[in-house]
Amino acid sequence: MAGVLLAGCSDGGSKASAPGPGKSTSATPDGPIIHTQDAGNVITTEDIEALVGRLGEALRHADVETMRTVVPDLKVGEWQRRLENLRRFPTSDVGFVLDETLDRMVNAAGGPVEIEADVALTHRISDVDSRPVVQTYHATMRKATPDSPLEILGLDGPRDPISPAPWDLRGWEMVEGRHSWVAVRTAMVDRVRANIASVDAGAARAMELIAPPDGVSKLFFAVAEVGDPLFGNGDYRPERDGFAIRAGYVDPAEVARTGKSAGPRAAYAGSRLMLRPGAFDSPARATAVAMHEAVHGLAYQWGDSDPWPAEGLATWGEVGSGAGVRAEYGGLVRSGFAGFRERMRGRNVIDGGVFQAEPHVSTNYGCAAAVFAFMEDRRGRDGALDFGRACYRKPTEEAVRTAGWKSHDALLAEVQSWVQSW
């Protein structure tokens, strides 16, 4: 909760009323006279339940007028679009959650009670999310009198790291594949529909490599240009054809109580995968980029990884195997692995800026994939996946020692020797 304001309390409203004329406060044979204090203006559990109920009704029916009875100064156009989109998108478990502890807020003088709080809007993308995902909004709420309903004076947001979502913005449509949902701007919808089989193929290959959680049978992609505000990452890695964001789960009641969104250690709910229009230059490219980003998205269920193991795993998966790494990156890896090893020494292993820096970024991707090709050669595909899983669950240096090498550099030295035989 951001804070509490008990308005109108400066007049000593917590004092009990004085006895009326001619009445005594002294004891009588029947006992003392008890004067009951008026409870004043109190936010009750029933007030909160009624407000949540009206908000839920508005969500279910995309009824902005019902929502305005709860939020008088509602940004009507913005919320009309959001409510209509939430019905059009493949979402379930849509609802508002408020902080239940608000039911103890009181103005004993009977005047208005105003409070600031966080409100959680939950949703789950059907067949994509294993748990509900939460958007956080900030609300100023008011109960004007003891007999007034609780209302929201202001509802600001969303303000999460992965907001706004497509349903918060104009001009989005959904394209459904067998293994994917793709959100796309209207201007590109025909291009995406023509390539949905390619995106589907990449999603299916990724789910064959890394099994999704129970109940998850599709992956969620969005297509947007650099600079689009979607997911709060419009300018993130503009040189790439895509990126992945982890969608974490946090108890909606906890969000409403604290305002804290899902951090990197939150339980996995799903992922949001971004594709740039350039990924659709050819069917083969669309499949490869979709596969690469889908591997990132599915691997998030293991935890979080340093840059080179994350990109090595996704690139190894994208090209299909160790043989694919040799075919795609062989010459680059043989000539560049010594430099890659040097760049990844020490703390550089966790420095995304070092890994992504030109002019070495393509070499870094190929060499990182070569480490997984090496693991596959020594321990099979499952062994390579086990190493990737360890890198998401532990710091890279620790994961390397768990896998049987003395140090991170010792592993890279052995791989450097191995790739010279390609």
Beta strands, then each sheet from edge to edge (+ up, - down):
strand 1: 3-5
strand 2: 41-42
strand 3: 91-97
strand 4: 106-107
strand 5: 113-125
strand 6: 133-143
strand 7: 151-156
strand 8: 172-176
strand 9: 180-185
strand 10: 219-223
strand 11: 242-249
strand 12: 267-275
sheet 1: 1+ 5- 3+
sheet 2: 1+ 5- 6+ 7-
sheet 3: 2+ 4-
sheet 4: 8+ 9- 10- 12- 11+
end
